[in-house]
Amino acid sequence: MKGYKHIVVSGCSFTAPNPKCLINSGETYGDLISDYLGAKCYNLAVGGGSLSSMNRKVFEWCGKNMNKFEDTLIILGVTNIDRVEFWSNKKDGWFDDKPDWPFPQILQVDISDEIGWSLKERKKYFIKFYNENAVFITAINILVGLQSFFKLNNIDHIFFDAMYPIDEYWETWCDDKYDLRGYKLLFDNLVSYENWYKHPEYKSMIDFTQKNPEMRLKDDHPNKKAHKYWADSLIKYFEGKGR
């Protein structure tokens, strides 16, 4: 098996440690895989993280560590694609650390003091500009960009659905009247599942925790036992691929 020295993981609260409400550092599936391989873990995940923030953080890490590509494995726990990352001038930083940000919680919780954007203004934004078809095509662009970058630079990688399975998003939420299934065709033709882990029984990590109460915390988040199970499943997956 390949001797990885660097394990980079990114995602949302299903990937990130948080001693206050989730699990401790060292107990996530990323940490456990790194321990198994004798590698260093770089956990870029944040609670409420979006696909956009995952994309940004992975490219930032890669831009600073180009000499590490050969012995790096990147694992992405893909979150709900309708989460969005915004730049906040008031915060002077990226903002996406609210659970299920920005919809629908952003319309229910007043966080204007944090980002300088009133609840009334946010509602107007989503009424005028939010669209599931646009969300889907943006996600396709991000995934194709990441996969193309990994392939171009020979970076070993694994994707998996941490939350709602992205390959079911179009059928559930999108409306085909705009482009006669064009976005779905783009997804099917351009997004690769060659390095995408699909559990033989569960649709996603959250589907696993929802169906196994002993594997979750008070809500649907994975507990320590679940992270161990998921780490073992991912290890079995990439070892089966001859890595």
N, C-alpha and C positions, 0 to 999 in steps of 0.2 A: 504494500500500500504506500501511496505517495506520502512523503514526510512533510506535512504542512507545518509551518512555523507561525502563521498568522490566520486567525479565524475572525472574520468580520461579519457581524450580524446586525441587521437593522429591521425595524418594524415599529409596532405600537406597544401597548401595555402587555400584550401576550408574549413579547420578547424582552422588554425592559425590566430591570430590577427596580424595586421600590420598597424599601424596608418598612415604610409607614403603612402601606395598604396591600402590597403584593408579596413578593418574596425577596430575599436578600441577594446581594451581589455574590456571585459564586454558585448560585443555585439555579440559574436559568439554563435552558437547553443549550444556549451558546457557550456558557461556562463549562458545562458538563462535556460537550463535544470537544472543547479545547483541552480540557483535562485528559480526556481519553487519547487525544492525539499528541499530547505534550506540547501544545502550542499556546500562544498568547491570544487572549480574547479581546477584541475591540467591539464593545457593545454600543452601537450608535442609536439604539432605539429610545423612544420617549413615549410616555403615556399620552394617548390621543394623537399620536403621530399619523401623518397622512402619507399617501404614496408620493406626493411631491417632496415632502421632507426626507423620505427615505432616499429618493433619487438624488437630492441635493447633497445629503450627508455622505452617501457612498462615493459620489464623484469628488467631493472635497477630500475624503480619505485617500482615494486613489491618486488625486493630483499631488498629494504630499508624500506618497509612498510608492512611487513608480518603480523603485528598485526592489520592491517586495512582491511583485505580481507572481513570480514563478512559484513561490511556496505559500500562496494565499488561497484560502477558500472563503467565498462570500456566501452567506446564507440570508435570504430575505423572506421574512414572514409577512406576506402581503396583507395589508390591512384593508378596511372598507375603502373603496375607491372614491366615494362621495365625500370624503374628508378633504379639506383644502388648507393649504398653508398660505398665510399672508405675511407680508412685511408690515410691521407697525412702526411708524415714525415715533410715536409716543414711547413705545417700549424700546425703540432702537434695536430691534431684532426680529427674528422670525417668530410667528405666533401660530401654534397649532396644538398647544398642550391641553386642550379641553377635550374630555371624552366625547366622541362622535362629533367633533368640531368639523364644519360649522353648522351642520343641519341634522336634526332640528333643534338641538340644544341651544345653539346660538340665538335662536328666536325665543327662547324661554328663560335664559339666564342673563341678567344685566351685568355685563363685564366692561361697560363703557369706561370705567375708571382705569382699567388695565390697558386698553387699546385706543381710547379716544374715539370710539365709534358707538353711537347710541343705538339702543334696541330698535327704535323707530327707523333709523337709517339702514340698519341691517335687514330689516323686514323688506324695505323698499328694494334693496339690492337683490334679494332672492326672488322677489316677485318679478322683477324686470330681467334678471340675467341667469338665474339658475335653471339648468336643463339637463335631464339625465343623458340625452344623446351626447351633449357636449362633455359631460363627465366621462362617458365611456371612451370617446375618441381621445381625450386628454390622457386617460389611463393607457390606452393603446400606444400612444406616442412615447410615454415614459418607459413602458415595458420594452418596446422595440429598441429604444435608445440604449437602455441598460444592456439588453441581451446582445446587441450589436457591438457595444463597447467591450463586453466581456469576451466575446468571440474574437474580436480584432486583436485583443491583447492577451489572448490565451489564459484568461483568468478562470479558474474552476469556480463554479457557482451552483447554488440550489435555490429555487423558488418554491414556496408552498403557500397555500391559502391559510392565513391565520384566522381571518374572519369570514365574511360571506364569500363564497367561491366566485371569482371574477368571471369564469366561463359561463356562469348562470345569470350574470347581471343583465345582459341584453334582453333575454327572454322575460325577465321579471319586471324590469323598470323602463326599458327603452320603447319608443314609439317609432315604428318603421315608416310612417307616412312621409317623413322628411327625405329619406334617401333610398327607399325600397331595399332595405337590408344592407346598404353599402357598408356601414360601420361594422356590422357582424361579419361580413366578408373580409374586411380588413383584419379583424381580430383573428379569424380562422386562418387566414393566409400568412399573416406576418408574425403573430405571437407564437413563439416556440414552446412546446411542452417537453422538449428533449431532456431538460434538466429541471423539471417541475415535479416535485414530490406529491403524489396523490396517495393518501392512505387507502388501503384496500377496503376498508369498512366505513370510514368517516369522510365527509366532504371537506372538512377543514378542522383546524385545531379547536375552534369554538364549538363545532358540531360534536367533537370528541368530548369536551368538557360538559356540554349540555346533556349528553346522553349517559354520562358517568359521574354521578354526584360526588363520589369519593375522590374524584380527580380535580375538583374545583374548590375555590374559596366560597365565601358567602354569595358571591355573584357567579358569573360564568368564567372568571379568570382562572387560569391553570394554577394549581398549587404545586408544591415541591415535587410531589409524586408524579404529577402530570408532566412537568418539565423533564423529569428523568425518563418517563415513557417516550416522550417526543424526541428526546435526544437519542435514545436507543433506536427509535424508528428511522431517524435521519441517518444515523451511522450505518445501519443495515442497508439503507437505500444507496448511499454513495459507495459503500464497500461492494455492493452488488454491481455497480457500474464500473468496477475495476479501478477505483481511485486509490 
